[in-house]
Amino acid sequence: MLANHAKLMKFFMNAGEIVGRKKLQKMIYILKKCDIPFEEKYEFHFYGPYSEELTLRIEELCNLGFISEQKEQKSNYYQYRYTVTTAGEDFLEHSMVEFPSCNDKIEKMKEKSSRFLELVSTMLYFDHLTKEEVEEKVQVVKKSSNYTHADLQAGWQFITELK
């Protein structure tokens, strides 16, 4: 039952600290598209791929005391900071869940902005289309984000690096 929770905990142990709910959602989705065995289901929402299941699991991990969620007020919004607690580390010591190494992917994503990861995850969401169709789709569904041709090329390059 807690296998999916343990996978998320292993992600957090590898990541150290994640700042932002949107960034967290996009990082897990991108890893899933890179064949890391996360099982959360995603749907397309305003900010790209979003998983209600992931949101609920994170909430459960916080309620269990395995993950610390710190809410910080920014100028006109709240930002959330996630870290593993000592209880979370203890839980992982008893977990038998196998999880492939993805530290390099996590580190690369942590260096990127949430906006950029939103672009990359959106591109991956439509990866069943041709490259040209993906770019057209992104310009339609993310019109208000004003992604440039250079942004799209950087997204393709990043996807290549990750895979």
C-alpha positions, 0 to 999 in steps of 0.5 A: 500500500505504501509503495507509491509513498516510498517511491516519492520519499526516495525522490525527496531523499535524492532531491533534498529540498523542493521549492514550489508545488508546481515545480514538484508536480512537473519534476515527478511528471518529467521523471515519469516520462523518463521511465522512472516508475511513478504511478500517479495519473496526470491530466492536463490542467492550466499549468500543464500536466497535474496529478491530483493523486500526487497532491493527495500523496504529498498531503498524506506524507506531510500528515504522517510527518515524513515530509515537512511542508513549509509555507512561505509568503512571497510578495503576492503568493505563497510558496511551499518548501518540501524536505524529508523529516527524520521520521521520513528517513526512518520510514525509508530505512524499512522500505523495500521499494526499489527505485532507480537512480535519477539523481542527475535528472533531479539535479538538472531539473532543480536548476530550472525554473517552474516556468521552464519545467511547465514548458517541458512537461507540456511538450512531453504530455503531447509526445505522441504528436510530431515535433511540429505538432507539439510546438503548435499545440504548446503555442495554443494551450500555453498562449498566455505563457508567450513561449518563444521559438528559443524556449521551445528549442531549449525545451527540446534540448533539455528533453534530449539531455534527460533521456 
